[in-house]
Amino acid sequence: MYKINEIFYSLQGEGYHSGTPAVFVRFSGCNLRCAFCDTQHQDGQMMSVQEIVDEVNNYPVAPLLVLTGGEPSLFIDVAFVAELKQKTNKTIAIETNGTRPLPNNLDWVTLSPKSAFEGGNLEPCVLTHCDELKVVYLGQDLAQYNGIEARHRFLQPCFCEDEVQRKANMKACVEAVMQNPGWRLSLQVHRVLNIP
């Protein structure tokens, strides 16, 4: 059984797959305590793999299934991913903080290390390879990510409710990308469009 915060259909709003229709399976529970986290970890219901599959299959046209959280690597394994692949026929992606090893049968790994932030530095990032490195940018030295092999690198401004700070975060992130062209800008498109 898995504690699931929510399962919903929307567009991927961030990173490489931005704009792609996707089903999101959001797990409750994380080993970090980032101040900007948008998951209510106390919420959720216990679901079996088959119940998760049944809910995901309510959205048959979505090509992408995103395991997110929380931190999904705390809960999933090779058998879980294999069952999702077999029974949903979707590309299986994960969004992870990189503090745990991952099953080797995932189709896409988005690594978003949080070790540069208070509450996110409770455990070190152990992953060194990913398809997509997506860093929430708050002015940290980007050299700390040089040891991570990634096909794509994205900087994303940290979202906050305060409009002045949000604009400052955006400006700093744009400047960082312009000074470091190995990175691309990732915006949270779902916030712009006001969709889940």
C-alpha atoms as an extended CHARMM CRD file, in Angstrom:
* protein
*
       196  EXT
         1         1  MET       CA              0.0000000000        0.0000000000        0.0000000000  PROA      1               0.0000000000
         2         2  TYR       CA              1.1690000000        3.5180000000       -0.8280000000  PROA      2               0.0000000000
         3         3  LYS       CA              0.1340000000        6.8290000000        0.7450000000  PROA      3               0.0000000000
         4         4  ILE       CA             -0.9690000000        8.9560000000       -2.1960000000  PROA      4               0.0000000000
         5         5  ASN       CA             -1.5700000000       12.6710000000       -1.7740000000  PROA      5               0.0000000000
         6         6  GLU       CA             -3.3600000000       12.9990000000       -5.1090000000  PROA      6               0.0000000000
         7         7  ILE       CA             -3.5690000000       11.6630000000       -8.6480000000  PROA      7               0.0000000000
         8         8  PHE       CA             -4.5090000000       14.1930000000      -11.3060000000  PROA      8               0.0000000000
         9         9  TYR       CA             -4.3310000000       14.9150000000      -15.0260000000  PROA      9               0.0000000000
        10        10  SER       CA             -2.8030000000       18.1650000000      -16.2440000000  PROA      10              0.0000000000
        11        11  LEU       CA              0.0730000000       19.5110000000      -18.2930000000  PROA      11              0.0000000000
        12        12  GLN       CA              3.6430000000       19.0810000000      -17.0930000000  PROA      12              0.0000000000
        13        13  GLY       CA              4.4400000000       22.6500000000      -16.1250000000  PROA      13              0.0000000000
        14        14  GLU       CA              8.2130000000       22.4810000000      -15.6760000000  PROA      14              0.0000000000
        15        15  GLY       CA             11.4220000000       21.4440000000      -17.3660000000  PROA      15              0.0000000000
        16        16  TYR       CA             11.9870000000       19.4010000000      -20.5000000000  PROA      16              0.0000000000
        17        17  HSD       CA              8.4310000000       18.0250000000      -20.8040000000  PROA      17              0.0000000000
        18        18  SER       CA              6.7590000000       21.3710000000      -20.1390000000  PROA      18              0.0000000000
        19        19  GLY       CA              3.4130000000       21.4860000000      -21.9410000000  PROA      19              0.0000000000
        20        20  THR       CA              3.0770000000       17.6870000000      -22.2310000000  PROA      20              0.0000000000
        21        21  PRO       CA             -0.2000000000       16.1320000000      -21.0080000000  PROA      21              0.0000000000
        22        22  ALA       CA              0.6010000000       13.9900000000      -17.9840000000  PROA      22              0.0000000000
        23        23  VAL       CA             -0.9340000000       12.0650000000      -15.1200000000  PROA      23              0.0000000000
        24        24  PHE       CA              0.7050000000       12.9740000000      -11.8220000000  PROA      24              0.0000000000
        25        25  VAL       CA              0.9060000000       10.4910000000       -8.9530000000  PROA      25              0.0000000000
        26        26  ARG       CA              1.8820000000       12.5870000000       -5.9280000000  PROA      26              0.0000000000
        27        27  PHE       CA              3.1640000000       10.6060000000       -2.9480000000  PROA      27              0.0000000000
        28        28  SER       CA              2.8330000000       11.8820000000        0.6110000000  PROA      28              0.0000000000
        29        29  GLY       CA              6.0120000000       11.8590000000        2.6490000000  PROA      29              0.0000000000
        30        30  CYS       CA              9.5240000000       13.2020000000        2.2250000000  PROA      30              0.0000000000
        31        31  ASN       CA             12.8810000000       12.9000000000        3.9380000000  PROA      31              0.0000000000
        32        32  LEU       CA             13.5440000000       16.6550000000        3.5150000000  PROA      32              0.0000000000
        33        33  ARG       CA             11.7460000000       19.7350000000        4.8480000000  PROA      33              0.0000000000
        34        34  CYS       CA             12.1320000000       22.4460000000        2.2020000000  PROA      34              0.0000000000
        35        35  ALA       CA             10.3970000000       25.6870000000        3.1240000000  PROA      35              0.0000000000
        36        36  PHE       CA              8.9820000000       26.1450000000       -0.3900000000  PROA      36              0.0000000000
        37        37  CYS       CA              7.4450000000       22.6460000000       -0.6840000000  PROA      37              0.0000000000
        38        38  ASP       CA              3.8770000000       22.6500000000       -2.0520000000  PROA      38              0.0000000000
        39        39  THR       CA              2.8310000000       19.1670000000       -0.8390000000  PROA      39              0.0000000000
        40        40  GLN       CA              0.6960000000       18.6650000000        2.2700000000  PROA      40              0.0000000000
        41        41  HSD       CA              2.3840000000       15.4990000000        3.5250000000  PROA      41              0.0000000000
        42        42  GLN       CA             -0.1870000000       14.8050000000        6.2210000000  PROA      42              0.0000000000
        43        43  ASP       CA             -2.8620000000       14.4360000000        3.5160000000  PROA      43              0.0000000000
        44        44  GLY       CA             -3.3820000000       11.3380000000        1.4480000000  PROA      44              0.0000000000
        45        45  GLN       CA             -5.0120000000        7.9600000000        1.2200000000  PROA      45              0.0000000000
        46        46  MET       CA             -3.5640000000        4.4860000000        1.2100000000  PROA      46              0.0000000000
        47        47  MET       CA             -3.8180000000        2.8910000000       -2.2400000000  PROA      47              0.0000000000
        48        48  SER       CA             -2.7100000000       -0.4140000000       -3.7290000000  PROA      48              0.0000000000
        49        49  VAL       CA             -0.7540000000       -0.5610000000       -6.9800000000  PROA      49              0.0000000000
        50        50  GLN       CA             -3.9050000000       -1.7340000000       -8.7620000000  PROA      50              0.0000000000
        51        51  GLU       CA             -5.9270000000        1.1920000000       -7.3670000000  PROA      51              0.0000000000
        52        52  ILE       CA             -3.2170000000        3.5910000000       -8.5670000000  PROA      52              0.0000000000
        53        53  VAL       CA             -3.2400000000        1.9310000000      -12.0010000000  PROA      53              0.0000000000
        54        54  ASP       CA             -7.0400000000        2.1300000000      -12.1890000000  PROA      54              0.0000000000
        55        55  GLU       CA             -6.9970000000        5.8530000000      -11.3810000000  PROA      55              0.0000000000
        56        56  VAL       CA             -4.1710000000        6.5670000000      -13.8580000000  PROA      56              0.0000000000
        57        57  ASN       CA             -6.0700000000        4.6760000000      -16.5730000000  PROA      57              0.0000000000
        58        58  ASN       CA             -8.9510000000        7.1370000000      -16.2090000000  PROA      58              0.0000000000
        59        59  TYR       CA             -6.7370000000        9.3530000000      -18.3980000000  PROA      59              0.0000000000
        60        60  PRO       CA             -5.8390000000        7.0660000000      -21.3240000000  PROA      60              0.0000000000
        61        61  VAL       CA             -4.7290000000        9.8230000000      -23.7180000000  PROA      61              0.0000000000
        62        62  ALA       CA             -1.9040000000       11.0710000000      -21.4570000000  PROA      62              0.0000000000
        63        63  PRO       CA              1.4420000000        9.7660000000      -22.7620000000  PROA      63              0.0000000000
        64        64  LEU       CA              3.3610000000       10.5830000000      -19.5710000000  PROA      64              0.0000000000
        65        65  LEU       CA              3.0000000000        9.4100000000      -15.9590000000  PROA      65              0.0000000000
        66        66  VAL       CA              4.9640000000       11.4800000000      -13.4240000000  PROA      66              0.0000000000
        67        67  LEU       CA              5.8130000000       10.0850000000       -9.9850000000  PROA      67              0.0000000000
        68        68  THR       CA              6.2510000000       13.0780000000       -7.7150000000  PROA      68              0.0000000000
        69        69  GLY       CA              5.8190000000       14.0670000000       -4.1230000000  PROA      69              0.0000000000
        70        70  GLY       CA              7.0080000000       14.3500000000       -1.5700000000  PROA      70              0.0000000000
        71        71  GLU       CA              9.8440000000       12.0290000000       -2.4280000000  PROA      71              0.0000000000
        72        72  PRO       CA              8.6430000000        9.0200000000       -4.4450000000  PROA      72              0.0000000000
        73        73  SER       CA             11.9660000000        7.1790000000       -4.2260000000  PROA      73              0.0000000000
        74        74  LEU       CA             11.1590000000        6.4400000000       -0.5730000000  PROA      74              0.0000000000
        75        75  PHE       CA              8.3010000000        4.1980000000       -1.6830000000  PROA      75              0.0000000000
        76        76  ILE       CA              8.8070000000        2.7590000000       -5.1680000000  PROA      76              0.0000000000
        77        77  ASP       CA             10.8300000000       -0.1640000000       -6.5060000000  PROA      77              0.0000000000
        78        78  VAL       CA             11.4420000000       -2.0170000000       -9.7790000000  PROA      78              0.0000000000
        79        79  ALA       CA              8.2880000000       -4.1310000000       -9.3970000000  PROA      79              0.0000000000
        80        80  PHE       CA              6.1000000000       -1.0550000000       -8.8260000000  PROA      80              0.0000000000
        81        81  VAL       CA              7.4670000000        0.6930000000      -11.9290000000  PROA      81              0.0000000000
        82        82  ALA       CA              7.1640000000       -2.4800000000      -14.0250000000  PROA      82              0.0000000000
        83        83  GLU       CA              3.5100000000       -2.8640000000      -13.0850000000  PROA      83              0.0000000000
        84        84  LEU       CA              2.7730000000        0.7590000000      -13.9620000000  PROA      84              0.0000000000
        85        85  LYS       CA              4.4910000000        0.3330000000      -17.3300000000  PROA      85              0.0000000000
        86        86  GLN       CA              2.6880000000       -2.8900000000      -18.1530000000  PROA      86              0.0000000000
        87        87  LYS       CA             -0.7740000000       -1.8010000000      -17.0660000000  PROA      87              0.0000000000
        88        88  THR       CA             -0.8120000000        1.8650000000      -18.1650000000  PROA      88              0.0000000000
        89        89  ASN       CA              1.3670000000        1.8180000000      -21.2960000000  PROA      89              0.0000000000
        90        90  LYS       CA              2.7490000000        5.2460000000      -20.3760000000  PROA      90              0.0000000000
        91        91  THR       CA              6.2510000000        6.7050000000      -20.1860000000  PROA      91              0.0000000000
        92        92  ILE       CA              7.1540000000        6.5810000000      -16.4790000000  PROA      92              0.0000000000
        93        93  ALA       CA              8.9880000000        9.6380000000      -15.1650000000  PROA      93              0.0000000000
        94        94  ILE       CA             10.0790000000       10.5680000000      -11.6640000000  PROA      94              0.0000000000
        95        95  GLU       CA             10.7950000000       13.8650000000       -9.9670000000  PROA      95              0.0000000000
        96        96  THR       CA             13.2820000000       13.2030000000       -7.1690000000  PROA      96              0.0000000000
        97        97  ASN       CA             15.5130000000       15.0770000000       -4.7450000000  PROA      97              0.0000000000
        98        98  GLY       CA             18.2260000000       12.5030000000       -5.4700000000  PROA      98              0.0000000000
        99        99  THR       CA             18.8510000000       11.3730000000       -1.9060000000  PROA      99              0.0000000000
       100       100  ARG       CA             17.9320000000        7.7390000000       -2.6100000000  PROA      100             0.0000000000
       101       101  PRO       CA             18.8590000000        5.2160000000       -5.3090000000  PROA      101             0.0000000000
       102       102  LEU       CA             16.2160000000        4.7560000000       -8.0140000000  PROA      102             0.0000000000
       103       103  PRO       CA             14.7560000000        1.7160000000       -9.7550000000  PROA      103             0.0000000000
       104       104  ASN       CA             16.6260000000        1.1190000000      -13.0190000000  PROA      104             0.0000000000
       105       105  ASN       CA             13.4910000000        0.7590000000      -15.1560000000  PROA      105             0.0000000000
       106       106  LEU       CA             12.2620000000        4.3590000000      -15.0340000000  PROA      106             0.0000000000
       107       107  ASP       CA             11.9920000000        6.0290000000      -18.4610000000  PROA      107             0.0000000000
       108       108  TRP       CA             12.8810000000        9.5710000000      -17.3730000000  PROA      108             0.0000000000
       109       109  VAL       CA             14.5940000000       10.9630000000      -14.2740000000  PROA      109             0.0000000000
       110       110  THR       CA             14.2170000000       14.5810000000      -13.2610000000  PROA      110             0.0000000000
       111       111  LEU       CA             16.6810000000       15.3090000000      -10.4840000000  PROA      111             0.0000000000
       112       112  SER       CA             15.9800000000       18.3960000000       -8.4020000000  PROA      112             0.0000000000
       113       113  PRO       CA             18.5690000000       18.4510000000       -5.5980000000  PROA      113             0.0000000000
       114       114  LYS       CA             17.6120000000       20.5110000000       -2.5750000000  PROA      114             0.0000000000
       115       115  SER       CA             20.8870000000       20.3480000000       -0.6210000000  PROA      115             0.0000000000
       116       116  ALA       CA             21.5500000000       24.0770000000       -1.1690000000  PROA      116             0.0000000000
       117       117  PHE       CA             18.5380000000       25.0230000000        0.9760000000  PROA      117             0.0000000000
       118       118  GLU       CA             17.7400000000       24.9920000000        4.6690000000  PROA      118             0.0000000000
       119       119  GLY       CA             15.5440000000       21.9740000000        5.3040000000  PROA      119             0.0000000000
       120       120  GLY       CA             16.6700000000       20.4760000000        2.0110000000  PROA      120             0.0000000000
       121       121  ASN       CA             20.1450000000       19.7690000000        3.3360000000  PROA      121             0.0000000000
       122       122  LEU       CA             19.0740000000       17.0790000000        5.8200000000  PROA      122             0.0000000000
       123       123  GLU       CA             20.4520000000       14.3660000000        3.5160000000  PROA      123             0.0000000000
       124       124  PRO       CA             22.9760000000       14.6170000000        0.6640000000  PROA      124             0.0000000000
       125       125  CYS       CA             22.1580000000       14.1020000000       -2.9950000000  PROA      125             0.0000000000
       126       126  VAL       CA             23.5630000000       10.6990000000       -4.0220000000  PROA      126             0.0000000000
       127       127  LEU       CA             22.4460000000       10.5620000000       -7.6630000000  PROA      127             0.0000000000
       128       128  THR       CA             25.1070000000       11.4810000000      -10.1970000000  PROA      128             0.0000000000
       129       129  HSD       CA             23.1970000000       10.7640000000      -13.4580000000  PROA      129             0.0000000000
       130       130  CYS       CA             19.8250000000       11.9370000000      -14.7050000000  PROA      130             0.0000000000
       131       131  ASP       CA             17.9670000000       12.8520000000      -17.8470000000  PROA      131             0.0000000000
       132       132  GLU       CA             17.1340000000       16.2970000000      -16.5500000000  PROA      132             0.0000000000
       133       133  LEU       CA             18.7160000000       18.3560000000      -13.7810000000  PROA      133             0.0000000000
       134       134  LYS       CA             16.2040000000       20.9500000000      -12.5700000000  PROA      134             0.0000000000
       135       135  VAL       CA             17.5560000000       23.3230000000       -9.9390000000  PROA      135             0.0000000000
       136       136  VAL       CA             15.4000000000       25.7210000000       -7.9480000000  PROA      136             0.0000000000
       137       137  TYR       CA             17.5520000000       28.8300000000       -8.0660000000  PROA      137             0.0000000000
       138       138  LEU       CA             18.0560000000       31.1450000000       -5.1080000000  PROA      138             0.0000000000
       139       139  GLY       CA             21.4990000000       32.4780000000       -6.0010000000  PROA      139             0.0000000000
       140       140  GLN       CA             23.5070000000       29.3790000000       -5.0440000000  PROA      140             0.0000000000
       141       141  ASP       CA             26.8320000000       28.5510000000       -6.7100000000  PROA      141             0.0000000000
       142       142  LEU       CA             26.0550000000       26.3760000000       -9.7260000000  PROA      142             0.0000000000
       143       143  ALA       CA             29.4900000000       24.7370000000       -9.5760000000  PROA      143             0.0000000000
       144       144  GLN       CA             28.1450000000       22.3870000000       -6.8970000000  PROA      144             0.0000000000
       145       145  TYR       CA             26.1530000000       20.6050000000       -9.6440000000  PROA      145             0.0000000000
       146       146  ASN       CA             29.1240000000       20.0580000000      -11.9770000000  PROA      146             0.0000000000
       147       147  GLY       CA             29.5170000000       16.4420000000      -10.8560000000  PROA      147             0.0000000000
       148       148  ILE       CA             26.0240000000       15.5060000000      -12.0090000000  PROA      148             0.0000000000
       149       149  GLU       CA             25.7400000000       14.1270000000      -15.5400000000  PROA      149             0.0000000000
       150       150  ALA       CA             22.5300000000       15.3670000000      -17.1570000000  PROA      150             0.0000000000
       151       151  ARG       CA             21.2550000000       15.4600000000      -20.7180000000  PROA      151             0.0000000000
       152       152  HSD       CA             19.4380000000       18.7220000000      -19.9330000000  PROA      152             0.0000000000
       153       153  ARG       CA             20.0360000000       21.3950000000      -17.2720000000  PROA      153             0.0000000000
       154       154  PHE       CA             17.3350000000       23.7940000000      -16.1060000000  PROA      154             0.0000000000
       155       155  LEU       CA             17.3080000000       26.6540000000      -13.6270000000  PROA      155             0.0000000000
       156       156  GLN       CA             13.9370000000       27.5150000000      -12.1810000000  PROA      156             0.0000000000
       157       157  PRO       CA             13.1930000000       30.6130000000      -10.1030000000  PROA      157             0.0000000000
       158       158  CYS       CA             11.8960000000       29.8100000000       -6.6410000000  PROA      158             0.0000000000
       159       159  PHE       CA              8.1950000000       30.6520000000       -6.4300000000  PROA      159             0.0000000000
       160       160  CYS       CA              7.0080000000       32.6200000000       -3.4310000000  PROA      160             0.0000000000
       161       161  GLU       CA              3.7740000000       34.4170000000       -2.6050000000  PROA      161             0.0000000000
       162       162  ASP       CA              5.4640000000       37.8040000000       -2.1180000000  PROA      162             0.0000000000
       163       163  GLU       CA              5.3400000000       39.4910000000       -5.5410000000  PROA      163             0.0000000000
       164       164  VAL       CA              8.4370000000       41.6480000000       -5.0170000000  PROA      164             0.0000000000
       165       165  GLN       CA             10.5210000000       38.6510000000       -3.9630000000  PROA      165             0.0000000000
       166       166  ARG       CA              9.0710000000       36.5290000000       -6.7670000000  PROA      166             0.0000000000
       167       167  LYS       CA             10.1170000000       39.1220000000       -9.3630000000  PROA      167             0.0000000000
       168       168  ALA       CA             13.5740000000       39.3780000000       -7.8000000000  PROA      168             0.0000000000
       169       169  ASN       CA             13.9290000000       35.5820000000       -7.9400000000  PROA      169             0.0000000000
       170       170  MET       CA             12.9220000000       35.5940000000      -11.6010000000  PROA      170             0.0000000000
       171       171  LYS       CA             15.3840000000       38.3610000000      -12.4880000000  PROA      171             0.0000000000
       172       172  ALA       CA             18.2570000000       36.6150000000      -10.7010000000  PROA      172             0.0000000000
       173       173  CYS       CA             17.4370000000       33.3090000000      -12.4110000000  PROA      173             0.0000000000
       174       174  VAL       CA             17.3190000000       34.8800000000      -15.8890000000  PROA      174             0.0000000000
       175       175  GLU       CA             20.6730000000       36.5750000000      -15.2620000000  PROA      175             0.0000000000
       176       176  ALA       CA             22.1900000000       33.2920000000      -14.0410000000  PROA      176             0.0000000000
       177       177  VAL       CA             21.0730000000       31.4700000000      -17.1990000000  PROA      177             0.0000000000
       178       178  MET       CA             22.4590000000       34.2320000000      -19.4010000000  PROA      178             0.0000000000
       179       179  GLN       CA             25.8070000000       33.9790000000      -17.5910000000  PROA      179             0.0000000000
       180       180  ASN       CA             25.7800000000       30.1630000000      -17.6760000000  PROA      180             0.0000000000
       181       181  PRO       CA             24.5360000000       29.0960000000      -21.1300000000  PROA      181             0.0000000000
       182       182  GLY       CA             24.8590000000       25.4050000000      -20.3070000000  PROA      182             0.0000000000
       183       183  TRP       CA             21.6140000000       25.9150000000      -18.3950000000  PROA      183             0.0000000000
       184       184  ARG       CA             18.1230000000       26.7250000000      -19.7000000000  PROA      184             0.0000000000
       185       185  LEU       CA             15.3170000000       28.6130000000      -17.9820000000  PROA      185             0.0000000000
       186       186  SER       CA             12.4040000000       26.5730000000      -16.6490000000  PROA      186             0.0000000000
       187       187  LEU       CA              9.2210000000       28.3870000000      -15.6890000000  PROA      187             0.0000000000
       188       188  GLN       CA              6.3310000000       26.9250000000      -13.7430000000  PROA      188             0.0000000000
       189       189  VAL       CA              3.8980000000       27.2070000000      -16.6340000000  PROA      189             0.0000000000
       190       190  HSD       CA              1.0650000000       25.6670000000      -14.6040000000  PROA      190             0.0000000000
       191       191  ARG       CA              1.2210000000       28.6690000000      -12.2580000000  PROA      191             0.0000000000
       192       192  VAL       CA              1.0490000000       31.0830000000      -15.2060000000  PROA      192             0.0000000000
       193       193  LEU       CA             -1.9430000000       29.2080000000      -16.6370000000  PROA      193             0.0000000000
       194       194  ASN       CA             -3.5060000000       28.6700000000      -13.1920000000  PROA      194             0.0000000000
       195       195  ILE       CA             -3.9520000000       24.9290000000      -13.7100000000  PROA      195             0.0000000000
       196       196  PRO       CA             -3.1140000000       22.0870000000      -11.2850000000  PROA      196             0.0000000000
